[in-house]
Amino acid sequence: MSMAYLLLRGALASALLGAAASAASAQDRHELPITVAARSSDFDYRSNQLVFNDVTIVQGGTRITAERAQASGLDFDDSGWEFSGSVKIAMPDGMLASDTARVRFAKGEIQSATVTGAPATFEQRREARLAQGRANRIDYDLGRGTVELAGDAWLSDGRDEITGPALVYSTANQRVISRGKVVITIQPREKAAAPTATPETAPKKPE
């Protein structure tokens, strides 16, 4: 089992976009209502295009915020959204931040997302550690069960790091593919402190 696999399984599988949420949560999410709130909106009936300013979309524990959003309709069974300006996608245990994002809603939930930035970033709290990652572009496909980081990709599980031009993780079979050279930085492990002798355990001096 490679170090790249061990590192990415911890830093990415449970972190990025909440993509590896439990099957039960995924099944229940599409049944939750979706709320769209914005400072202002513009609806073009001829082209069926909507524009929102300072928009917030909430569904259960998932929240998307951006300075601007444009959508092909409010039908979340099949619609495409483009977000720009301080985009944040927050999930129960994770967060994505980017300059822009393209999100596809299908069957009442996020089906896929492409976020770009300089760079796009994510973070995930895993027990006592904060897993983090960044890349110029992050693609998440729920249907295929894949997450791809492209362009100066960097991942950390809070201690060790892995970098490469492009990294692809499959949530279906837990495979990690590096498209190009990869560099793994392993930080020194802290040595366990030697046990301190107590009066009861300390060896007695010969009389």
N, C-alpha and C positions, 0 to 999 in steps of 0.2 A: 504494500500500500504506500503510494508516494506521499512525500511531504506536501506537494501541491494539492493533492486530494484532501489530505487531513486539514490543511489550512483553509481551503475554499469551502469545504463542507461546513465548517464552523462559521466562517465569516460571511459566506454568501447564502447558503441554503436557507438559513433561518433569518437572514437579514433583509436581503434586497427586496424592496417593494412589498414585503409581507408575502412574497410569492409562495413561500413554502408553508403557508398557513395550513392548519389541519383540514382534512377532508370534510369533517363535520361543519367547520366554520364556513368553508367554501360553499357547501350545499345550502346553508342558511342565509348567506349574505344576499343572494338575489331576491329573497323574500322580504327584505327590509326596505322601507320607503327611502326615496332619495329627495333631499331638500336642496334647492338652488336659491341662493340669496346673493344679491348684487346691489351696488350703489346706484347703478343705472343700467338700462338695457335698450336694445334696438332690434326690432323684429321685422325683417323684410319678408312679407308674405309671398311675393313673387318668386323669390329664390329660395325661400324656406331657410334663410340664414339668420342666426341669432348672434348678437354681440353683447357681451356683458363686461362691465367695468367693476373692478374690485369685487371679484366673484368668489363665493365659497360654496362648494358642493360637499354635502355630508351624507354618508350612508353608513349607519352603525358606527363602528370605530374607525372608518376611513374618511379622511377629510382632504379635499383639494382646494388650495387657495392660489390666486394669481391676480395680477393687476388687470389682465384682460383675457377674455375667452371668446372664441368664436365657435359656433356649433352648427351642425347640419340639421338640427331639430332637437326637440326635447324627448324624443322616443328613445329611451335608454335600452330598448330591446335591440336597437341597431342605429347607432349614431356615432359620428366622429367629432372630436373636440380638439381645438388647438389653443393652448395656453401660452401666455408670454408675460414676462415681468415678475421676478421673484416668485417663481412657481414652487410650491411645496405640496408634496403628496405624503400625508401622514397616515400610518396604519397603527394598529394596537401596539406593536413593538418596534416599529421602524419608521424611517423618514427619508424621503427623497427631496433634494433641492436642486433646481436647475434654472437656466434662463428661459428655456422654452420646453414645451412638452406636447406630444400628440398622443391622445388617448382614444381608444376605441372601446365603446360600451356595447355589450351584446348580452342578451338574456338577463338584463337588469343588473349587470355588474361590469367592472373593468375586465376586458378581455385581453387587451394588449396596451403597451405604453412605450413610447420612445422619448427619452428626455435628453436634451443636449445643453451644454454649458461650457464654461471656461474655468473649471470643469463642472460637470454634473456630479453630485455627491449623494451618498447615502450613509446612514448609520443605523445601528441596531444594538440595543442593550441586551447582552447575553449574560445573565447572572451578574457577576461582579465586573465584567469586561464590556467595553464598548467596541463592537465591530464596526469598521468603517471602510468605505471604498470610494473611488472616484475614477472618472473617465470622461473623455470628450462626448461620448454618447453611450447611453445605457438602454438596451432593448429588452423588454420583458414580454414573453408570449405565453399566456396562460394555457392556451390550447395545446401547444407543443411541449410545454413544461420546460422552457429554456430561458436563461438569462445571459445576455451578452454584454460585455464591457469592451468598448472599442476606442482606441486612441489614448495612449499613455495610461493604460489601465493599471490601477493600484488597489490592492486589497490588504487589510490587516485584521487580525482577530483580536487586536488589543495588545499583541506582543510581537508575533512574527508577521512578516510582510511578503507579498509576492507582487511583482510588476511584470508587464509585458505589453506588446502592442494591442493584443486582443485576447480576451479570455471568455470562454463559453462554458456555462455550467448547465447540466441537464438535471432537473429535479426528478425526472422519471427514473433514470438509472444511476444517478449520482456519479456521473462522469464529468471530468474537467478537461477541456481541450484548450491548449495554448496555440494560437495562430502566430507563430514566430518565437523568437527567443524569450526566455523567461528567467527572471532572477528572483531567488528566494532568500530573504534575510531572516536568519534565525537568531533571536536574541539569547544571550546567556541565561541559563536557568539558575534561580537562586538555590544555593545549597542549603539543605536542612541543617539547622543548628544542632551541634552535638549536645546530647543530654547532659544536664548539670547534676553532679553528684549531690545528694542530700545527706544530712547526717546519718539517716537510717541506712542509705545504700553505700556510703563512702567506705572503702576498705579500712579496716582497723590497723593501726600501727602495732608492730610487734612490741610486746612489753619487755 
